[in-house]
Amino acid sequence: MAAKKILLLTGDFAEDYETMVPFQALQMVGHTVHAACPGKKKGDKVRTAIHDFEGDQTYSEKPGHLFSLNVDFSEVRVADYDALVVAGGRAPEYLRLNPEVIALVRSFAQSDKPIAAVCHGAQLLAAADVIRGKRVSAYPACAPEVRMAGGDYADIEVDQAVTDGKLVTAPAWPAHPQWLGQFLKVLGTEIAL
């Protein structure tokens, strides 16, 4: 397996697990992962939030960890990366308002590079208009946005994921084993035990 260089796009109040776990797991299997946030530089931190499912109508939110970025957003070039990961949580709702972020996501899609998004990450994919005709999972509250963007919303269990071509999506962090497993397959990553 050739190691891949992956961009993790995150921001303030991204979901803690949906940022930390892929960042660490993808490195664990030998990939290089750069975490970037618009307006931030290498060494800056973003605040994360912990979202949990406690029987309410939606998730609860608690303060998460401070997550250190390891690359300047201004230095990110799509040509330097093999794939993109979009963290969920509340970050995508404001990341989708940034024209540079929209252009970046579109460029990954137009370059036919693997993209993995979890939870509210679909909001960013919808805003970038890269899910038309694709089967996409997301946090259920994002289903209308997926459909309005021309995607086929995959209403799957919270611990499942769906792959459509080079796009891998999941509803929330409980899907990490399925979501990351499917993403590794799209990346061509083989793990020998």
Contacts in CASP RR format, 6 or more apart in sequence:
PFRMAT RR
TARGET T0000
AUTHOR 0000-0000-0000
METHOD contacts of the structure
MODEL  1
MAAKKILLLTGDFAEDYETMVPFQALQMVGHTVHAACPGKKKGDKVRTAI
HDFEGDQTYSEKPGHLFSLNVDFSEVRVADYDALVVAGGRAPEYLRLNPE
VIALVRSFAQSDKPIAAVCHGAQLLAAADVIRGKRVSAYPACAPEVRMAG
GDYADIEVDQAVTDGKLVTAPAWPAHPQWLGQFLKVLGTEIAL
1 188 0 8 1.000
1 189 0 8 1.000
1 190 0 8 1.000
3 30 0 8 1.000
3 31 0 8 1.000
3 32 0 8 1.000
4 31 0 8 1.000
4 32 0 8 1.000
4 82 0 8 1.000
4 83 0 8 1.000
4 187 0 8 1.000
4 189 0 8 1.000
5 31 0 8 1.000
5 32 0 8 1.000
5 34 0 8 1.000
5 80 0 8 1.000
5 81 0 8 1.000
5 82 0 8 1.000
6 26 0 8 1.000
6 31 0 8 1.000
6 32 0 8 1.000
6 33 0 8 1.000
6 34 0 8 1.000
6 81 0 8 1.000
6 82 0 8 1.000
6 83 0 8 1.000
6 84 0 8 1.000
6 85 0 8 1.000
7 33 0 8 1.000
7 34 0 8 1.000
7 36 0 8 1.000
7 76 0 8 1.000
7 81 0 8 1.000
7 83 0 8 1.000
7 84 0 8 1.000
7 85 0 8 1.000
7 108 0 8 1.000
8 19 0 8 1.000
8 22 0 8 1.000
8 23 0 8 1.000
8 26 0 8 1.000
8 33 0 8 1.000
8 34 0 8 1.000
8 35 0 8 1.000
8 36 0 8 1.000
8 85 0 8 1.000
8 87 0 8 1.000
9 36 0 8 1.000
9 37 0 8 1.000
9 84 0 8 1.000
9 85 0 8 1.000
9 86 0 8 1.000
9 87 0 8 1.000
9 95 0 8 1.000
9 101 0 8 1.000
9 104 0 8 1.000
9 105 0 8 1.000
9 124 0 8 1.000
10 19 0 8 1.000
10 35 0 8 1.000
10 36 0 8 1.000
10 37 0 8 1.000
10 46 0 8 1.000
10 67 0 8 1.000
10 69 0 8 1.000
10 87 0 8 1.000
10 91 0 8 1.000
11 37 0 8 1.000
11 38 0 8 1.000
11 40 0 8 1.000
11 46 0 8 1.000
11 87 0 8 1.000
11 91 0 8 1.000
11 95 0 8 1.000
12 37 0 8 1.000
12 46 0 8 1.000
12 47 0 8 1.000
12 91 0 8 1.000
13 46 0 8 1.000
13 47 0 8 1.000
13 48 0 8 1.000
13 49 0 8 1.000
13 89 0 8 1.000
13 90 0 8 1.000
13 91 0 8 1.000
14 46 0 8 1.000
14 48 0 8 1.000
14 49 0 8 1.000
14 67 0 8 1.000
14 87 0 8 1.000
14 88 0 8 1.000
14 89 0 8 1.000
14 90 0 8 1.000
14 91 0 8 1.000
14 92 0 8 1.000
15 48 0 8 1.000
15 49 0 8 1.000
15 50 0 8 1.000
15 51 0 8 1.000
15 87 0 8 1.000
15 88 0 8 1.000
15 89 0 8 1.000
15 118 0 8 1.000
15 119 0 8 1.000
15 120 0 8 1.000
15 172 0 8 1.000
15 173 0 8 1.000
16 48 0 8 1.000
16 49 0 8 1.000
16 50 0 8 1.000
16 51 0 8 1.000
16 64 0 8 1.000
16 65 0 8 1.000
16 67 0 8 1.000
17 50 0 8 1.000
17 173 0 8 1.000
17 176 0 8 1.000
18 87 0 8 1.000
18 88 0 8 1.000
18 89 0 8 1.000
18 118 0 8 1.000
18 119 0 8 1.000
18 172 0 8 1.000
18 173 0 8 1.000
19 35 0 8 1.000
19 46 0 8 1.000
19 48 0 8 1.000
19 67 0 8 1.000
19 87 0 8 1.000
19 88 0 8 1.000
20 48 0 8 1.000
20 65 0 8 1.000
20 67 0 8 1.000
21 173 0 8 1.000
21 176 0 8 1.000
21 180 0 8 1.000
22 33 0 8 1.000
22 85 0 8 1.000
22 87 0 8 1.000
22 116 0 8 1.000
22 118 0 8 1.000
22 176 0 8 1.000
22 180 0 8 1.000
23 33 0 8 1.000
23 35 0 8 1.000
23 67 0 8 1.000
25 176 0 8 1.000
25 180 0 8 1.000
26 33 0 8 1.000
26 85 0 8 1.000
26 180 0 8 1.000
27 33 0 8 1.000
29 184 0 8 1.000
29 189 0 8 1.000
29 191 0 8 1.000
31 187 0 8 1.000
31 189 0 8 1.000
33 85 0 8 1.000
34 70 0 8 1.000
34 71 0 8 1.000
34 76 0 8 1.000
34 81 0 8 1.000
35 67 0 8 1.000
35 68 0 8 1.000
35 69 0 8 1.000
35 70 0 8 1.000
35 71 0 8 1.000
36 69 0 8 1.000
36 71 0 8 1.000
36 72 0 8 1.000
36 73 0 8 1.000
36 76 0 8 1.000
37 44 0 8 1.000
37 46 0 8 1.000
37 69 0 8 1.000
37 73 0 8 1.000
37 91 0 8 1.000
38 73 0 8 1.000
38 95 0 8 1.000
38 98 0 8 1.000
38 100 0 8 1.000
38 101 0 8 1.000
39 73 0 8 1.000
39 74 0 8 1.000
40 46 0 8 1.000
40 69 0 8 1.000
40 72 0 8 1.000
40 73 0 8 1.000
41 69 0 8 1.000
41 72 0 8 1.000
41 73 0 8 1.000
41 74 0 8 1.000
42 69 0 8 1.000
42 70 0 8 1.000
42 71 0 8 1.000
42 72 0 8 1.000
43 68 0 8 1.000
43 69 0 8 1.000
43 70 0 8 1.000
44 68 0 8 1.000
44 69 0 8 1.000
45 66 0 8 1.000
45 67 0 8 1.000
45 68 0 8 1.000
45 69 0 8 1.000
46 66 0 8 1.000
46 67 0 8 1.000
46 69 0 8 1.000
46 91 0 8 1.000
47 63 0 8 1.000
47 64 0 8 1.000
47 66 0 8 1.000
47 67 0 8 1.000
48 64 0 8 1.000
48 65 0 8 1.000
48 66 0 8 1.000
48 67 0 8 1.000
49 61 0 8 1.000
49 62 0 8 1.000
49 63 0 8 1.000
49 64 0 8 1.000
49 89 0 8 1.000
49 90 0 8 1.000
50 61 0 8 1.000
50 62 0 8 1.000
50 63 0 8 1.000
50 64 0 8 1.000
51 59 0 8 1.000
51 60 0 8 1.000
51 61 0 8 1.000
51 89 0 8 1.000
51 119 0 8 1.000
51 172 0 8 1.000
51 173 0 8 1.000
52 59 0 8 1.000
52 60 0 8 1.000
52 62 0 8 1.000
53 59 0 8 1.000
53 60 0 8 1.000
53 158 0 8 1.000
53 172 0 8 1.000
53 174 0 8 1.000
54 60 0 8 1.000
58 141 0 8 1.000
59 139 0 8 1.000
59 172 0 8 1.000
73 100 0 8 1.000
76 104 0 8 1.000
78 104 0 8 1.000
78 107 0 8 1.000
78 108 0 8 1.000
78 111 0 8 1.000
78 113 0 8 1.000
79 111 0 8 1.000
81 108 0 8 1.000
81 113 0 8 1.000
82 113 0 8 1.000
82 114 0 8 1.000
82 187 0 8 1.000
83 108 0 8 1.000
83 113 0 8 1.000
83 114 0 8 1.000
83 115 0 8 1.000
83 116 0 8 1.000
83 183 0 8 1.000
83 186 0 8 1.000
83 187 0 8 1.000
84 104 0 8 1.000
84 105 0 8 1.000
84 108 0 8 1.000
84 113 0 8 1.000
84 114 0 8 1.000
84 115 0 8 1.000
84 116 0 8 1.000
85 115 0 8 1.000
85 116 0 8 1.000
85 117 0 8 1.000
85 183 0 8 1.000
86 92 0 8 1.000
86 105 0 8 1.000
86 115 0 8 1.000
86 116 0 8 1.000
86 117 0 8 1.000
86 118 0 8 1.000
86 121 0 8 1.000
86 124 0 8 1.000
86 125 0 8 1.000
87 118 0 8 1.000
87 121 0 8 1.000
88 117 0 8 1.000
88 118 0 8 1.000
88 119 0 8 1.000
88 120 0 8 1.000
88 121 0 8 1.000
89 119 0 8 1.000
89 120 0 8 1.000
89 121 0 8 1.000
90 120 0 8 1.000
91 120 0 8 1.000
92 120 0 8 1.000
92 121 0 8 1.000
92 122 0 8 1.000
92 123 0 8 1.000
92 124 0 8 1.000
93 120 0 8 1.000
93 123 0 8 1.000
95 101 0 8 1.000
95 124 0 8 1.000
96 102 0 8 1.000
96 123 0 8 1.000
96 124 0 8 1.000
96 126 0 8 1.000
96 127 0 8 1.000
96 128 0 8 1.000
97 127 0 8 1.000
101 124 0 8 1.000
102 124 0 8 1.000
102 127 0 8 1.000
102 128 0 8 1.000
105 115 0 8 1.000
105 124 0 8 1.000
105 125 0 8 1.000
105 128 0 8 1.000
105 130 0 8 1.000
106 128 0 8 1.000
106 129 0 8 1.000
106 130 0 8 1.000
108 115 0 8 1.000
109 115 0 8 1.000
109 128 0 8 1.000
109 130 0 8 1.000
112 166 0 8 1.000
113 166 0 8 1.000
114 166 0 8 1.000
114 167 0 8 1.000
114 168 0 8 1.000
114 183 0 8 1.000
114 186 0 8 1.000
114 187 0 8 1.000
115 125 0 8 1.000
115 130 0 8 1.000
115 166 0 8 1.000
115 167 0 8 1.000
115 168 0 8 1.000
116 167 0 8 1.000
116 168 0 8 1.000
116 169 0 8 1.000
116 179 0 8 1.000
116 180 0 8 1.000
116 183 0 8 1.000
116 186 0 8 1.000
117 124 0 8 1.000
117 125 0 8 1.000
117 138 0 8 1.000
117 167 0 8 1.000
117 168 0 8 1.000
117 169 0 8 1.000
118 169 0 8 1.000
118 170 0 8 1.000
118 171 0 8 1.000
118 172 0 8 1.000
118 173 0 8 1.000
118 175 0 8 1.000
118 179 0 8 1.000
119 138 0 8 1.000
119 139 0 8 1.000
119 142 0 8 1.000
119 170 0 8 1.000
119 171 0 8 1.000
119 172 0 8 1.000
119 173 0 8 1.000
120 138 0 8 1.000
120 139 0 8 1.000
120 141 0 8 1.000
120 142 0 8 1.000
121 138 0 8 1.000
121 142 0 8 1.000
122 131 0 8 1.000
122 136 0 8 1.000
122 137 0 8 1.000
122 138 0 8 1.000
122 139 0 8 1.000
122 142 0 8 1.000
122 145 0 8 1.000
122 146 0 8 1.000
122 169 0 8 1.000
123 138 0 8 1.000
123 142 0 8 1.000
123 145 0 8 1.000
125 131 0 8 1.000
125 136 0 8 1.000
125 149 0 8 1.000
125 167 0 8 1.000
125 169 0 8 1.000
126 142 0 8 1.000
126 145 0 8 1.000
126 146 0 8 1.000
126 148 0 8 1.000
126 149 0 8 1.000
126 151 0 8 1.000
127 149 0 8 1.000
129 149 0 8 1.000
131 146 0 8 1.000
131 149 0 8 1.000
131 150 0 8 1.000
131 151 0 8 1.000
131 167 0 8 1.000
132 149 0 8 1.000
132 150 0 8 1.000
132 151 0 8 1.000
133 150 0 8 1.000
133 151 0 8 1.000
133 152 0 8 1.000
134 151 0 8 1.000
134 152 0 8 1.000
134 164 0 8 1.000
134 165 0 8 1.000
134 167 0 8 1.000
135 151 0 8 1.000
135 152 0 8 1.000
135 154 0 8 1.000
135 162 0 8 1.000
135 164 0 8 1.000
136 146 0 8 1.000
136 151 0 8 1.000
136 152 0 8 1.000
136 153 0 8 1.000
136 154 0 8 1.000
136 162 0 8 1.000
136 164 0 8 1.000
136 167 0 8 1.000
136 169 0 8 1.000
137 153 0 8 1.000
137 154 0 8 1.000
137 155 0 8 1.000
137 156 0 8 1.000
137 160 0 8 1.000
137 161 0 8 1.000
137 162 0 8 1.000
137 169 0 8 1.000
137 170 0 8 1.000
137 171 0 8 1.000
138 145 0 8 1.000
138 146 0 8 1.000
138 153 0 8 1.000
138 169 0 8 1.000
138 171 0 8 1.000
139 171 0 8 1.000
139 172 0 8 1.000
140 155 0 8 1.000
140 171 0 8 1.000
143 153 0 8 1.000
143 155 0 8 1.000
146 152 0 8 1.000
146 153 0 8 1.000
147 153 0 8 1.000
154 162 0 8 1.000
154 169 0 8 1.000
156 162 0 8 1.000
156 171 0 8 1.000
157 171 0 8 1.000
158 171 0 8 1.000
158 172 0 8 1.000
158 174 0 8 1.000
158 175 0 8 1.000
159 174 0 8 1.000
159 175 0 8 1.000
159 177 0 8 1.000
159 178 0 8 1.000
160 170 0 8 1.000
160 171 0 8 1.000
160 175 0 8 1.000
160 178 0 8 1.000
161 168 0 8 1.000
161 169 0 8 1.000
161 170 0 8 1.000
161 175 0 8 1.000
161 178 0 8 1.000
161 179 0 8 1.000
161 181 0 8 1.000
161 182 0 8 1.000
162 168 0 8 1.000
162 169 0 8 1.000
162 170 0 8 1.000
162 182 0 8 1.000
163 182 0 8 1.000
163 185 0 8 1.000
163 186 0 8 1.000
165 186 0 8 1.000
166 186 0 8 1.000
168 179 0 8 1.000
168 182 0 8 1.000
168 183 0 8 1.000
168 186 0 8 1.000
169 179 0 8 1.000
170 176 0 8 1.000
170 178 0 8 1.000
170 179 0 8 1.000
184 191 0 8 1.000
END
